[in-house]
Amino acid sequence: MRQATNAAKLFDQIVAETPPQLKKQLDMSFAIADKLDATLKERGMTQREFARMIGHSEAEVSRWLSGTHNFTLSTLVNISVVLGVDVLNI
């Protein structure tokens, strides 16, 4: 039980020390990954099928869905065009 408490305290400390820009970047990356995952599931599309459609490897699509990928604007536009959905709303 004590280890869990120490781990929770350490986690809270790390979160508190994380710069707001990095927190926002992670929030946005996970939101994009969630949107992409939901869209693929909604259409019954596999990662492999989507990878072929967009011209990237299945491994790269898997990284996108992990939520930690640093997307380029070009990639976001390409995903939006191929799927016909806005993955980023400003």
LONUKOL-98175 format. One line per 8 residues: number of its first residue (from 1); their letters; for each residue x, y, z of N, C-alpha, C, O. Coordinates in Angstrom, 1 decimal. Each point is the difference from the previous one (the first is absolute). Layout:
BEGIN
NUM = A = X Y Z X Y Z X Y Z X Y Z | ...
END
This chain:
BEGIN
1 = MRQATNAA = 0.8 -1.2 0.0 -0.8 1.2 0.0 0.9 1.3 0.0 -0.3 0.9 -0.7 | 1.4 -1.0 1.5 0.8 1.1 0.1 0.7 0.4 -1.4 0.1 1.2 -0.3 | 0.2 -2.2 -0.5 0.6 0.2 -1.3 -1.0 0.7 -0.9 0.4 0.9 -0.8 | -1.6 -1.3 0.9 -1.0 0.7 -0.8 -0.2 1.5 0.3 -0.1 0.8 -0.8 | 0.2 -0.5 2.1 -0.1 1.4 0.5 1.2 0.7 -0.5 -0.1 1.2 -0.5 | 1.3 -1.8 0.6 1.2 0.7 -0.5 0.0 0.2 -1.5 0.4 1.1 -0.5 | -0.9 -2.0 -0.2 -0.1 0.1 -1.5 -1.0 1.1 -0.3 0.2 0.8 -1.0 | -1.3 -0.7 1.7 -1.0 1.0 -0.3 0.6 1.4 0.3 -0.3 0.9 -0.7
9 = KLFDQIVA = 1.1 -0.8 1.8 0.6 1.3 0.3 1.0 0.4 -1.1 0.1 1.1 -0.4 | 0.7 -2.1 0.0 1.0 0.3 -1.1 -0.7 0.4 -1.3 0.4 1.0 -0.6 | -1.5 -1.7 0.3 -0.8 0.3 -1.2 -0.5 1.5 0.1 0.1 0.7 -1.0 | -0.7 -0.4 2.1 -0.6 1.3 0.2 1.1 1.1 -0.1 -0.2 1.1 -0.5 | 1.4 -1.4 1.0 1.1 0.9 -0.1 0.5 0.2 -1.4 0.2 1.2 -0.4 | -0.1 -2.2 -0.4 0.3 0.1 -1.4 -1.0 0.8 -0.7 0.4 0.8 -0.9 | -1.6 -1.1 1.1 -1.1 0.8 -0.7 0.1 1.4 0.4 -0.2 0.9 -0.9 | 0.4 -0.6 2.1 0.1 1.4 0.5 1.2 0.8 -0.7 -0.1 1.2 -0.2
17 = ETPPQLKK = 1.1 -2.0 -0.1 1.2 0.7 -0.5 0.1 0.0 -1.6 0.9 0.5 -0.6 | -1.9 -1.1 0.0 -0.1 -0.1 -1.4 -0.4 1.4 -0.6 -1.1 0.5 0.5 | 1.8 0.0 -1.4 -0.3 1.3 -0.6 -1.4 0.0 -0.6 -0.4 -1.1 -0.6 | -0.4 2.2 0.6 -1.3 0.0 -0.5 -0.1 -0.3 -1.5 -0.9 -0.6 -0.5 | 2.0 1.0 -0.2 0.0 -0.2 -1.5 0.1 -1.5 -0.3 -0.7 -0.5 -0.9 | 1.5 -0.3 1.7 0.1 -1.4 -0.2 -1.3 -0.7 0.4 -0.4 -0.9 -0.7 | -0.2 1.3 1.8 -1.4 -0.5 0.3 -0.9 0.2 -1.1 -0.8 -1.0 -0.3 | 0.7 2.1 -0.3 -0.9 0.3 -1.1 0.3 -0.8 -1.2 -0.9 -0.5 -0.7
25 = QLDMSFAI = 2.2 0.3 0.4 0.4 -0.8 -1.1 -0.4 -1.4 0.2 -0.6 -0.6 -1.0 | 0.8 0.0 2.1 -0.5 -1.3 0.3 -1.5 -0.2 -0.1 -0.5 -0.9 -0.5 | -0.2 1.9 1.1 -1.5 0.0 -0.1 -0.5 0.0 -1.4 -0.8 -0.8 -0.4 | 1.5 1.6 -0.5 -0.4 0.1 -1.4 0.3 -1.3 -0.7 -0.7 -0.5 -0.8 | 1.9 -0.1 1.1 0.4 -1.2 -0.7 -0.9 -1.1 0.3 -0.4 -0.8 -0.8 | 0.0 0.6 2.1 -0.9 -1.0 0.4 -1.4 0.2 -0.6 -0.7 -0.9 -0.4 | 0.3 2.2 0.3 -1.3 0.3 -0.6 -0.1 -0.4 -1.5 -0.9 -0.6 -0.4 | 2.0 0.9 -0.3 0.1 -0.4 -1.4 0.0 -1.5 -0.1 -0.7 -0.6 -0.9
33 = ADKLDATL = 1.5 -0.1 1.7 0.0 -1.5 0.0 -1.3 -0.6 0.2 -0.5 -0.9 -0.6 | -0.2 1.5 1.6 -1.4 -0.5 0.3 -0.9 0.2 -1.1 -0.8 -0.9 -0.3 | 0.8 2.1 -0.4 -0.8 0.3 -1.1 0.3 -1.0 -1.2 -0.9 -0.5 -0.6 | 2.1 0.3 0.4 0.4 -0.9 -1.1 -0.4 -1.4 0.3 -0.6 -0.7 -0.9 | 0.8 0.2 2.1 -0.4 -1.3 0.4 -1.5 -0.2 -0.1 -0.5 -1.0 -0.6 | -0.3 2.0 1.1 -1.4 -0.1 -0.1 -0.5 0.0 -1.4 -0.9 -0.7 -0.4 | 1.5 1.5 -0.5 -0.4 0.1 -1.4 0.3 -1.4 -0.7 -0.8 -0.4 -0.8 | 1.9 -0.2 1.1 0.4 -1.2 -0.6 -1.0 -1.1 0.4 -0.5 -0.8 -0.8
41 = KERGMTQR = 0.2 0.8 2.1 -1.0 -1.0 0.5 -1.4 0.2 -0.5 -0.7 -1.0 -0.4 | 0.3 2.2 0.3 -1.3 0.4 -0.5 -0.2 -0.5 -1.5 -1.0 -0.4 -0.4 | 2.1 0.4 -0.3 0.0 -0.4 -1.4 0.4 -1.5 -0.2 -0.1 -0.5 -1.1 | 0.4 -0.2 2.2 0.4 -1.4 -0.1 1.3 -0.1 -0.8 0.2 -1.0 -0.6 | 0.7 1.9 0.8 1.2 0.1 -0.8 1.2 -0.5 0.9 0.1 0.5 1.1 | 0.7 -1.3 -1.6 1.2 -0.4 0.7 1.1 1.0 -0.1 0.0 0.8 -0.9 | 1.0 -0.9 1.8 1.2 0.9 -0.1 0.7 -0.3 -1.4 0.5 0.9 -0.6 | -0.5 -2.2 0.2 0.7 -0.3 -1.2 -0.7 0.6 -1.2 0.7 0.6 -0.9
49 = EFARMIGH = -2.0 -0.6 0.9 -0.8 0.6 -1.1 0.3 1.5 -0.1 0.2 0.6 -1.0 | -0.3 0.0 2.2 0.2 1.5 0.1 1.4 0.3 -0.5 0.2 1.0 -0.7 | 0.8 -1.8 1.2 1.4 0.3 -0.4 0.2 0.0 -1.5 0.6 0.8 -0.6 | -1.3 -1.8 0.0 0.1 -0.1 -1.5 -0.6 1.3 -0.7 0.5 0.5 -0.9 | -1.7 -0.1 1.5 -0.7 1.1 -0.6 0.8 1.3 0.1 0.0 0.8 -0.9 | 0.7 -0.7 2.0 0.7 1.3 0.3 1.5 0.0 -0.5 0.7 1.0 0.0 | -0.2 -2.2 -0.4 1.3 -0.1 -0.5 1.1 -0.1 1.1 1.1 0.5 -0.3 | -1.4 -1.0 1.5 0.9 -0.1 1.0 0.0 -1.5 0.5 -0.9 -0.7 -0.4
57 = SEAEVSRW = 1.9 0.4 1.2 0.1 -1.4 0.5 -1.0 -0.2 1.1 -0.5 0.9 0.7 | 0.1 -2.2 -0.5 -0.9 -0.3 1.1 0.7 0.3 1.3 -0.7 0.4 1.0 | 2.0 -0.6 -0.9 0.7 0.3 1.2 -0.1 1.5 0.4 -0.2 0.4 1.1 | 0.2 0.5 -2.2 -0.1 1.4 0.3 -1.4 0.4 0.4 -0.2 0.8 1.0 | -0.8 -1.4 -1.6 -1.4 0.2 0.5 -0.2 -0.5 1.4 -0.6 0.7 0.8 | 1.3 -1.8 -0.4 -0.1 -0.5 1.3 0.6 1.1 1.0 -0.5 0.2 1.1 | 1.6 0.4 -1.5 0.6 1.1 0.8 -0.9 1.1 0.2 -0.1 0.6 1.0 | -0.6 -0.2 -2.1 -1.0 1.1 0.0 -1.1 -0.3 1.1 -0.4 0.9 0.7
65 = LSGTHNFT = 0.0 -2.2 -0.7 -1.1 -0.4 0.9 0.4 -0.1 1.4 -0.8 -0.1 0.9 | 2.1 0.1 -0.6 0.5 -0.1 1.3 -0.2 1.3 0.8 0.0 0.0 1.2 | -0.2 1.1 -1.9 -0.3 1.3 0.6 1.3 0.8 0.4 -0.1 1.1 0.6 | 1.2 -1.6 -1.0 1.2 0.7 0.4 0.8 0.5 -1.2 1.1 0.6 0.1 | -1.7 -0.7 -1.3 0.7 0.4 -1.2 -0.1 1.5 -0.2 -1.0 0.6 0.3 | 2.1 0.0 -0.7 0.0 1.5 -0.3 -0.3 0.2 -1.4 0.8 0.0 -0.9 | -2.1 0.2 0.6 -0.5 0.1 -1.4 0.5 1.3 -0.6 0.1 1.0 0.6 | 0.2 -1.1 -1.9 0.2 1.2 -0.8 -1.3 0.5 -0.6 -1.0 -0.8 0.0
73 = LSTLVNIS = 0.9 2.0 -0.3 -1.2 0.6 -0.6 -0.3 -0.7 -1.3 -1.2 -0.3 -0.3 | 2.2 0.0 -0.5 -0.2 -0.8 -1.2 -0.7 -1.3 0.2 -0.9 -0.4 -0.7 | 1.4 -0.3 1.7 -0.6 -1.3 0.4 -1.5 0.1 0.4 -0.8 -0.8 -0.4 | 0.6 1.8 1.2 -1.4 0.3 0.5 -0.9 0.3 -1.2 -1.2 -0.5 0.0 | 1.7 1.3 -0.9 -0.8 0.3 -1.2 -0.3 -1.3 -0.8 -1.1 -0.2 -0.5 | 2.1 -0.6 0.3 -0.1 -1.2 -0.8 -1.0 -0.9 0.7 -0.8 -0.6 -0.7 | 0.9 0.4 2.0 -1.0 -0.9 0.7 -1.4 0.6 -0.2 -0.9 -0.8 -0.3 | 0.7 2.1 0.4 -1.3 0.6 -0.1 -0.6 -0.2 -1.4 -1.1 -0.3 -0.2
81 = VVLGVDVL = 2.0 0.4 -0.8 -0.5 -0.1 -1.4 -0.3 -1.5 -0.3 -1.1 -0.2 -0.6 | 1.9 -0.7 1.0 -0.2 -1.4 -0.3 -1.3 -0.5 0.7 -0.7 -0.8 -0.6 | 0.5 1.2 1.8 -1.1 -0.5 0.8 -1.3 0.9 -0.2 -1.1 -0.4 0.3 | 1.3 1.6 -0.8 -1.1 0.9 -0.2 -0.5 0.6 1.3 -1.2 0.3 0.1 | 2.0 -0.2 0.9 -0.4 0.5 1.3 1.1 1.0 0.5 1.2 -0.1 -0.4 | -1.6 1.1 1.2 0.9 0.9 0.6 0.6 -0.7 1.3 -0.8 -0.2 0.9 | 2.1 -0.1 -0.9 0.6 -0.5 1.2 0.5 1.1 0.9 0.4 -0.3 1.2 | -0.4 1.5 -1.7 0.4 1.1 0.9 -0.9 1.2 -0.2 -0.3 0.4 -1.2
89 = NI = -0.3 0.1 2.3 -0.8 1.1 -0.1 0.6 1.1 0.8 0.4 -0.2 1.2 | -0.2 1.4 -1.8 0.6 1.1 0.8 -1.1 1.0 0.4 0.3 1.0 0.6
END
